[in-house]
């Protein structure tokens, strides 16, 4: 068996790492996944597949975010958007890829350190995302697909809750 196997089923996703089922660590169902733009979903899955082929053990930690979650991240200093609705996550146009350690737990400090983030960043960019590792505040997990400008989305929909990409 390969070290990391990622699959997608109608009910969601599964991950096997070194023969161990760690599906609970990554779920591709629920509001955080469902409210993503279809193109973001498709490209994010390609990133997972390509990362696995290169030996990087990653999963999707977060996709769409509620107003409360975004506000909490801003208050905690881990999101630097100018306001809650300026995050691509709020509009379903961003995901965060995070590494998995040997026990299948999320880790922001991969074994390969910055080199692993750089490898993941190249994969993210090759799939058309803007990578947060190039931002002024390094945000290695972040990948956003700028299909629309935030200002345009705000004008058209006023609030992310008004958007349905389905």
Phi, psi and omega in degrees: 000138176297160180298317184228126178235127179242133179224157179236128178238170179302326184277350181148216184234162172222154176227133169242130179231121182052043176079003183249131180283117178239035183303329181295340182279344181214117178239131178253049176216169182094177188300321181300330177267315186299328184270005175283149173299140181305325180290325176296315179302310183299315181290324179297320178295323176296320178300314179301315181297314182292322178297316179299318179296334179266009176082013178265126183264095184229160174219172176270113182278321184204146176236246178300144179237143173287164176303317182295317180296316180297317179298321179296318179294322178295316180297323180281356177081017179252006172223135188244025179287156184288334174208167186305317185274009177266001178275134175297334176300318182298332183263004179077024184243017181212151173224158173246123176262129180231148180285157175246135179278185184297340180261005179081019178264150177298139174214138177263005180234080182295159181305323181276004178060218183300329179299319178294321177298319180296318177299314179297319179301320178296321178294316179302311181293324179296341178260015172088003177276156164273132184261133180294347176291348178261357181286162178303317172262110182308125179226070185310320182290337193283134173223125179234144180250102186280063177292333180222155172276145181302318180300321178296316179297319179296319178295316185286318189246346185068312183222146179300332181295341180278352184267135171228113182275353184296000000 
